[in-house]
């Protein structure tokens, strides 16, 4: 027949595993809710897209300016070299206009090349950030599957433990259960401490021989004089 202390000790073993499994399940539930690294990577992608807008817009403006100037240069050359204008003063004005347009074209071309280089650099950063997000998402999805499987295993084990606990309670009287639950609440989940070589494993107190023998008999609940836990000997 199982002694009072052994019944409580068996109950504690079950409760300890229940606590462990519940902590593990709670941690998984947190992991299933969000991934800080992935969220941070997505924010970086959004930031890279924001950084791209301005240089892209500037590049488009420069390209339109170049198109407009190129068209003006063509038109000016047609007038200058078409033979319709013969007045020297007008011709000199057209030449000056052409020189200005060509200088302006050269200046905008330089700025366009700089803008293109900046856009390319930022596009490279954006691609890198997006690739990083896609990699994290693949890892996240794979991890989610593993976490869900693990959560299912933990939930199944907790159900089994609840049944085991119900059976274990049949061997525990109401008075002993009340003492056990009070100690568990006050002692961080450990209501019962093992006695090894006459020493309480909960606090390290050495017990008198007579008291240690009483613990080994297991007929009554014996409490440690230091940590107040119920003492139990496996030998």
C-alpha positions in Angstrom: 0.0 0.0 0.0 1.2 3.5 -0.9 2.0 5.6 2.1 0.6 9.1 2.7 3.9 10.8 1.9 4.5 8.7 -1.2 1.1 9.5 -2.5 1.8 13.2 -2.1 5.3 12.8 -3.7 3.7 11.1 -6.7 1.3 13.9 -6.9 4.1 16.4 -6.8 5.9 14.6 -9.7 2.8 15.0 -11.8 2.3 18.6 -10.8 5.9 19.5 -11.5 5.6 18.1 -15.1 2.3 19.9 -15.5 4.0 23.2 -14.5 6.8 22.5 -16.9 4.5 21.7 -19.8 2.4 24.7 -19.2 5.4 27.0 -19.2 6.6 25.5 -22.4 3.2 25.9 -24.0 2.9 29.5 -22.9 6.3 30.2 -24.4 5.2 28.6 -27.7 2.0 30.7 -27.7 4.1 33.8 -27.4 6.4 32.7 -30.3 3.3 31.9 -32.4 2.0 35.5 -31.9 4.9 37.5 -33.3 8.5 37.3 -34.4 10.5 40.5 -33.5 13.2 39.8 -36.0 10.7 39.4 -38.9 8.8 42.5 -37.8 12.0 44.5 -37.7 13.0 43.2 -41.1 9.6 44.2 -42.6 10.0 47.7 -41.1 13.4 47.9 -42.8 11.9 47.0 -46.1 9.3 49.8 -45.7 12.1 52.2 -44.8 14.1 51.2 -47.9 11.1 51.8 -50.1 10.6 55.2 -48.5 14.3 56.0 -49.2 13.8 55.0 -52.9 10.9 57.4 -53.6 12.8 60.6 -53.5 15.8 59.6 -55.8 13.4 57.9 -58.2 11.3 61.0 -58.4 14.4 63.1 -58.9 15.7 60.8 -61.6 12.3 60.9 -63.4 12.3 64.7 -63.3 15.9 64.9 -64.7 15.0 62.4 -67.5 12.0 64.6 -68.4 14.2 67.7 -68.4 16.7 66.0 -70.7 13.9 65.0 -73.1 12.7 68.6 -73.1 16.2 70.1 -73.6 17.0 67.5 -76.3 13.8 68.6 -78.2 14.7 72.2 -77.9 18.3 71.5 -79.1 16.9 69.8 -82.2 14.5 72.6 -82.8 17.2 75.3 -82.4 19.6 73.5 -84.7 16.9 73.2 -87.4 16.3 76.9 -87.2 20.1 77.7 -87.0 21.2 75.5 -89.8 18.0 75.4 -91.9 18.8 78.6 -93.9 15.6 80.3 -93.0 17.4 82.8 -90.7 20.1 85.0 -92.4 20.3 87.9 -90.0 23.8 87.7 -88.3 22.4 89.1 -85.0 19.6 86.5 -85.0 22.1 83.7 -85.9 24.4 84.8 -83.1 21.5 84.7 -80.7 20.6 81.2 -81.8 24.2 80.0 -81.4 24.3 81.4 -77.9 20.9 79.7 -77.2 22.3 76.4 -78.6 25.4 76.7 -76.4 23.3 77.3 -73.3 21.1 74.3 -74.1 24.0 72.1 -74.7 25.7 73.2 -71.4 22.4 72.7 -69.6 22.1 69.2 -71.3 25.6 68.2 -70.1 24.9 69.4 -66.6 21.6 67.5 -66.4 23.3 64.4 -67.8 25.8 64.5 -65.0 23.1 64.9 -62.4 21.1 62.1 -64.1 24.1 59.7 -63.9 24.5 60.6 -60.2 20.8 60.1 -59.6 20.9 56.7 -61.4 23.8 55.6 -59.3 22.0 56.5 -56.1 18.8 54.8 -57.3 20.8 51.7 -58.1 22.4 51.6 -54.7 19.1 52.1 -52.9 17.4 49.5 -55.1 20.2 47.0 -54.2 19.6 47.8 -50.5 15.9 47.3 -51.0 16.4 44.0 -52.8 18.7 42.8 -50.0 16.1 43.8 -47.4 13.3 42.0 -49.3 15.4 38.9 -49.8 16.1 38.9 -46.0 12.4 39.2 -45.3 11.5 36.4 -47.6 14.2 34.2 -46.0 12.9 35.0 -42.5 9.3 34.3 -43.7 10.3 30.9 -45.0 12.1 30.1 -41.7 9.1 31.6 -39.7 6.6 29.5 -41.6 8.7 26.3 -41.0 9.1 27.2 -37.4 5.4 27.9 -37.1 4.7 24.3 -38.2 7.2 22.9 -35.7 5.7 25.1 -32.9 2.2 24.0 -33.7 3.2 20.4 -33.7 5.0 20.9 -30.4 2.0 22.7 -28.9 -0.2 19.8 -29.9 2.1 17.4 -28.2 2.2 19.5 -25.1 -1.6 19.8 -25.0 -2.0 16.0 -25.4 0.5 15.4 -22.6 -1.3 17.9 -20.4 -4.6 16.1 -20.9 -2.9 12.8 -20.0 -1.3 14.4 -16.9 -4.7 15.8 -15.8 -6.1 12.2 -15.9 -3.0 10.9 -14.0 -3.5 13.6 -11.4 -7.1 12.7 -11.0 -6.1 9.1 -10.3 -3.3 10.2 -8.0 -5.7 12.3 -5.9 -7.7 9.1 -5.0 -4.8 8.1 -2.8 -4.6 11.5 -1.0 -6.9 12.5 1.8 -8.4 16.0 1.9 -6.4 17.1 4.9 -3.1 16.1 3.4 -4.0 17.7 0.1 -4.7 21.0 1.8 -1.3 20.9 3.5 0.4 19.9 0.2 -1.3 22.7 -1.8 -0.5 25.3 0.8 3.2 24.3 0.8 3.4 24.2 -3.0 2.0 27.7 -3.1 4.5 29.0 -0.6 7.5 27.0 -1.6 7.7 27.6 -5.3 5.9 24.5 -6.3 8.0 22.1 -4.2 5.9 21.0 -1.2 8.0 17.8 -0.7 11.7 17.5 -0.3 13.7 14.3 -0.6 15.8 13.2 2.4 19.2 11.8 1.3 21.8 10.6 3.8 19.8 12.3 6.6 19.9 15.7 4.8 16.9 17.7 3.5 17.5 18.3 -0.2 15.3 21.3 -0.1 17.4 23.4 2.2 20.4 21.3 3.3 19.4 20.8 6.9 20.8 17.6 8.6 18.1 15.8 10.5 18.5 13.9 13.8 18.7 10.2 13.3 15.4 9.5 15.1 13.6 12.0 12.8 15.3 10.6 9.7 14.1 7.1 10.6 10.5 8.4 11.1 10.7 9.9 7.6 11.9 6.6 6.1 9.0 4.7 7.7 6.6 7.1 5.8 3.7 6.5 8.1 3.3 10.2 9.1 4.0 13.5 7.5 7.3 14.8 8.8 8.2 18.4 8.1 11.7 19.9 7.8 12.4 22.2 10.7 14.1 24.7 8.4 12.3 24.9 5.1 9.0 23.4 6.4 8.6 21.1 3.5 7.3 17.5 3.9 10.2 15.1 3.9 10.2 11.9 1.8 12.8 9.1 1.6 13.1 7.0 -1.5 15.0 4.3 0.4 
